[in-house]
């Protein structure tokens, strides 16, 4: 009987396990209810008392050896199939939350899409600029208040480098290296030294348009702006142009659109005027063209520029622009769009 045990031990050691099937055969042969080892335990009661001790030790050894071998090979063949078998397939899937675009990006993209229908192409420029591109070439007088530290962030002590205060600097960069026709749209981030409040921020976004060619007139500007206003605010929208002043345009104007909330009847969004102020515009000043080596006798053109935050406020009726920069998901999740 004891000799029989040592041959079983040999069998356990030499049993060839090379896949899940042979592993299962091993388990059935040695460890299942009717398998060899439980049978040996079963027959323990028939062993002669003198041999019981030795027999007991040996069958325990066999049991440990068989279990160890089973465990080692089970780990080896623990495939994904098995782990799927152990998972609860009725559990709900992990959700994959979808982000949404920032309202400023939505409106920026929408404005770009509208002007691209009129043939405008996107141009971008640096946020850190020099005096020439932000002020000098744009016909700002040397003592213009915008050049003051109160209004502009300077990057170095000598006041040579500054954070651009408007996207008009991109006009200069493009006109310096391109001869007309030019028809560009310039979105970008701008910086002004302002106290942060519900209606003002020191970092904000503008989008600017420029069109230079032969025979471009103020009527062309007005037509482009009317098309834009109707695409963005609805086909019933009216526009009006009020005289204004910018150093780089002459004549200059401010454009209002009829209030899209009340349809021009008067409400608290338009402060009961029926009109919303939307952008600044005008015919490019001949000095600006000449500063960029464009012949102002041959070419004329117009420019316009608007604050994106303001348009977003009007479109979505947002009362405090600090919300744009607070990364509050409760605010951001409300915006979904095609753009
Ligand atoms: N750059 C002007 C501003 O920041 C806007 C503007 C652009 C006005 C182009 C006229 C033409 O207010």
Boltz pocket constraint, residues with backbone or C-beta under 6 A from the ligand:
constraints:
  - pocket:
      binder: B
      contacts: [[A, 165], [A, 166], [A, 167], [A, 168], [A, 208], [A, 209], [A, 246], [A, 249], [A, 253], [A, 280], [A, 281], [A, 282], [A, 303], [A, 304], [A, 305], [A, 306]]
      max_distance: 6.0
